[in-house]
Amino acid sequence: MHRDRTELFRAELTEPDRLAHHLGRLLDLVRPHIRPGAKSLVYVNAQVARIGHLTHEAWCLAHMRVFGYDQIIMVTAPLADYANKAFREVMDLEFETVETDDLILTTLGFIDAGLVSVGGTDLLLLPTLKFSEYHTRLLAGGADHVFFTLPDSIRARTEGFLEARGLDPRAPFVVMHVRDAGFAPEMSYHSFRFSPIETYRPAVERLLESGLNVLRIGDVASPALEIGSPNYVEVMRDEAYEDYLDVGLCGLCRMGICTLSGPWSLMQGFGKPIFFTNAYPQTFWSFLPQEVTIYKHFFDSSGHELSYAEQWQQGVQHVLATEEFAEKGLTVESNSPEELLAGAEEMLKRLEDPQWEDVALQRRYTEVAGTYDPNIRPPAGKAVRWPRRLGVSYAKLNPNFLE
């Protein structure tokens, strides 16, 4: 939480009477939007200025319809603050959005109070991580996925962009987003998430060779990947780039390649096959059958590479800043070009045969994850649901990963 917001939170939202007062103001804000007789849910998204929060929290919230809500209201800062303003068109197909420039009301999105019913309206008061973990448990219990609908206006504009670049909008393409040092330099404490784009070259060239177009999205400050093919486009450098393209391309693509960064959530929200690279343990999962993951490498001070279980034991899932790895005596290395190329080959195989699977490997991967993360364990009497696929090619290249 930003320092100014932390101070505001302490001053206004930690004392019960003040909190109750502000919850009353929140209800006053949304009351004109509540339909008579509707079962309504209200949620505050406090961090719409970050694309991952904007899109991921929207995806989690869409799944709350499983509880029979007739109306879901999301309270946010004004549209001008959105990390991607075009995504509002997607949200408007799912929710009613109520904007406010009242910083106290949007800071209510950091409150951890669960579901609070007031006057027939439910307020869902959970900070992002808690909501993400709740969403994980909902899916682990067998809830059906809910996917975003791509608005017709964004679809048409995106197809027009592709046509103008000589690309057939009906031809299958890959969207790639790699978080690197050019992305949000003010957030250097997240540098452990960065990966060098050059390591992706063999994978991109293989995908192009297979007949797929590859379109890269991201920050214009990111280093370029120079590939001499008209079927490879760095969209963010195009003079006609607008933020609707991030939404439209993720909604239309055949497959995504990503690291842990906001566009990953867009790909999940549209239900796309995903090659999730340079990952590390987290306590929120998608349960998407075609999300295939390969992990970063973590080494202790002796040079020993941590297995997946040891990563959980070392608390990697709770690390939020690069400096914390140093405090633990750990160093981090990104996926190699060999691992990325092998993963791209595997994704091509999976696209051709979505049922292709290494059942024993996925069962073992889920067992290890479930040992350390209770969120993915199903309720009593429910079958185990795989939270994600581990790359088979990655497991072969790293035989000690699941030891």
N, C-alpha and C positions, 0 to 999 in steps of 0.2 A: 504494500500500500504506500502511496506517495506520502512524504513526511507531512505535508499540509493536511492531507486527509486523515493521517494517523492522529494528529493533534485534534482535528475536528471530531473524529470518532470518540476520542477520550473525553472531550469536553461535552458532547451532546448525546452520545449513544450508550454510555456505560452506566449511567444512573437511571434506575427503573422509571422514575416519573418522567424524566426528559425523553427517554425512549418511547414510552407510551404516548406522550404528546406528539412526537414526530410520526409514529405509526398512525395516529389519528389524522395527521396532515396528509400522509400518503393515501389513506382511504378517501379523504376529501378530494384529492387530485384525481383518483380513478373513478370515483362514484358516478360522475356524469357519463362515463363510458360503459358502465355495467348494464347489460340488458336485463329488463325486468324478468324475473323468474329463472334466469340462467344460472347454472352452476358455474361459478367463475373462479379462476385462479389468477393471482397477481404475483409477478416476479420482478425483481429489480436487477437489471444488468448494469453493474457499476463501472465496467471497464470497456465500453464500446470503442474507445480510442485504440484498442489493440485488436487486430483482426482475429487472433485465436480466440479471445474471449467473446468477441462479437458473434462469431460463427459457431463455436463449440457450445456456448451456453444456449444459443438458439436451438441447436440440434437436441441437446438434453431436454430443453423445455418442451419441444414438440412431442416427446415421448410421454409427457404427462397426460395426454389425452386418453391414455389407457384407463385412467380413473374416472372417465365419463364427464369430463369438463365440457360444457357447451361453449365456453369462451375462455381464452387465455390472454391476459394482458401483460405485456412487458413494458416496464418503466425504464426509460433510458435518458441520457443526456441528449441535447438537441442534435439533429441530423448533422450539423456542421462539425460535430466532434467525432463522427463515425470514422473508423479506419477505412472502411469501404462503404461509400454512400449508396452504391448500386445494390448492395446486399439488402438494403431496406425493402426493395421490391420483392425479394424472396420472403422476408419476414412478414410483409403485409399479406401474403397468401396463407400464412400460418397463424398469425396473432393480430391483436390490436395493439399498436404501439403508442404509448403516451410519453411525450417528451417533457422534460423539465430542466431548467437551468439551476434548480435549487440543489446545491451541492450536498446539503444534509440529506435530502431525500434519496439521491443516487448513492450516497455512502451507506444507506441502509442495506445495499447489496452485499456488504461485508458482515452483516449480522448473522450469527449462528443460532437460530432459534427453531429451526425446523418448520413444520406446517402449523400456522396459527389461524384459527377461524374467528372472524370478527363480523358479526351481523350478517351471516350467511355468505360471506366472501372469504375464500381461503388465501392467505398470504404465505408464500413459500419464501422463507428467510434462511438462505444458505449461501455461504461464500462459495466461490467457484470450485475449489477442490472438493469440498464436501458434496456439492451438487454433482460433480463428475463421478465421485465414488458412489453416490446414490444411484445415478444413472447406470453405472456398472452393475450394481446389485440387481437393478430392475431387469437388465438384459440377461444376467446370469440366471435369473428366475424364469426365463423363457419368454419375456415380452417380445413382441414383434418389433422389428425395426420400423421407424418412420423416416422417410426420406424427403428432402426438399423437392419442390417443383420449380423448374427453371421457368421464369416468366417469359412469355412469348416475345416481349419487347427486347429482352436481353439476348434471347436466342437469335432473333433476326439480326440484331446489330453485330453479334459475334460472327455469325455466318457471313455477313457482309464484309467484315474485316478479313476473314480468311480468303474469301473470293478475291478481294482487292490485292492480296499478296500472291495470287496464283495458286492457292491451295483449294482443293475440292472440299467444301465443308462437310460433305458426306463421307469423306475418306477418314478412316480411323486415325486418331492421333493420341500422343502422350503429352500430358502436362507435367513439367518438372519444376520443382522449387527446392533449392538448396540454400539453407541458411548459412551465410558466411560473414566474414568480418565487415563487409559492406552494408550489412543489414543492421539497422538501429544501432549505430556506433555508440550512442549514449547508454546502451545496455551491455557494455562490455563485460559486466559480471556474468552474462550468459554465454561467454565465449566458448565454454565447453560444448555448446550446441553447434558451433561453427564447423564446417567441413570444406575442404578445398574443392572448388568446382572442377579443377583439372582431373581429379581422380575419377570423375564420371565420364570422361571422354570415351573410353572403350565401350561402356554400356550404351551411351547415346549412339555411337556409330553402329553398334549391333542392332539397335532398334530401328534406325534408319535403313539399314541393310535389309531388315525384315519387311519393309514396306510401310512402316508406321511413320507418320510425321511426328516431329518432336517440337513442342513449343515451351520455351522456358519463361516463367514469370518470376517476379521478385523485385528487388530494389535496383534502380538504375546505377547506384554506386557499387554494386557487386561486380567483381572481375568478370570480364567476358569469357565465354568459352567459344573460341574461334573454330567453327566447323564450316567448311566450304561446301555446304549443301543448301539448295533452295528450300529443302524440306525441314530445315532446322531454323527456327526463328526465336530470337531473344525479344519477346514481346514488349518488355518494359522499356526497350530502347527505341521502339518505333515511334515516330513523330505523332502518330494518331492514337497512341496509347491513352486509354481512360480506364478507370477502375472497374467498369462493367466487364472488361475482358477477363479479369481474374475469376469473376463469378461465372461468366458464360463458358469459358474454356474448361473450368472444373466441372461444370454441369454437362458439357457435351463430350468430354474426352472418353477415350476407350480405356485409359489407364492413367494413374498418376504415379510419379516418383517424387518422394518428399523426404525431408528431415522433420524433426520436431519443431514445427513453426505453424503459424496460422493457417496457411493453405491446406495443410493436412486435414484440418477440421472441415474445410469446404469439401474436400474430396470425400470424406466420410459422410458428410451430410447429404451428398448426392448419391451415396451408395456405390462408389466406383471401386474397381480393383486397384489396390495400392501397393506399391513397392516402397515400404517404409524403411529407410536406411539410417545408419548412424544412430540407432535407438539406444535407449538405456531403460532400466526398469521404471515403470510408473504405476500408480495405483488407480488408473482409469483406463478402460479397455473398450473396444468397439464391437467385438464379437462378429465382425464382418468376415464371411467365409473366404474372401479373396484379398484380405489384407495380410501381406507377407512381410515379415520383419527380419532385419539383420542388425546386429548390435555393434556399438562402439567397443573398443578394447580398453580395459582398465588394468593397470599394473600397480602392484604395491612397491614399496621402497626397495625390496630385494630383486625386483624385476619379474616376479611371478605374476602371470596373467590370471585375473580373477575369473572363475567360472561364473555361470549365471547365478547359482545359489550363493556364491561368495559375494556377488554384487549386492544381492538383497541383504545379506548378513552385514555388509559394510555400510548399509543405509544409503546406497546410491539413489534410491527412489525418493529420498527426502532432500537431496542436495539441490539448492536453488542458485548457487553462485559458484563460479570457478574457484574462488579462493578456498571454498570448503573442501575441495578435492585435495588441495595442497595441505590443508590442516589434517586430513586423514592419511597423508603420505601417499596419495594416489596420483598417477598420471593417466592421461586420456589420449587415445589415438583413434583417428577416424578409420572408416572402412577403406580397404585397399582397392585399387582399380580391379584386381583379380576378383575380389568378393563382389564388387558391384557388377562386373560383367557377368559373373556366374548367376547372380540374382536376376539380371535382365533376361538371361537365357531361360531361367526358371519361370519367370513371369510370362514369357512367350508360350511356354509349354502349358501353363495354367490357363491362359486365355484361349488356347486351342481346345483344352479339355478341362473345364472348370471342376470336374469331379476328381481330377488327379490328386492323389494325396499320399503321404507317408503316415499312415495311421499310428504306428508305434512311436514315431518321433513326436507327433503332435500330442499324443497322450502323455509322453514323458515330459514334454515342455510344459503342459498344463499342470501336471502333478507338481513340478518344481515351483512354478509360479503360485499355485494354490497353497503350497506349504507356507509361503511368506505373505500372501495377500488374501485375506479371507473374503474380500469383495467378490472374487470370481467363483467362490464355492457356491453351488446351487442350494436352495432350501431343501429341507428333508423331503424325500420322495420325488425330487426332480432329477432328471438326467443331467450329467455334466455337459456343459456347452463350451466348446473351445473358444477362449477369449480372443485368440489371434493365431495365425500360423507362423511358425518359425521357418525361415528359409531352409529348405532341405540342402541346397547347395552350400549355404553358410555352415550348417552343421557338419557337412563332409569336410569343409576346409578347416573347421575348428572342432576337432573331435573331442576336446576336453571341455567344451562349453557346457554340456549338460552332465558332466561327471558327478 
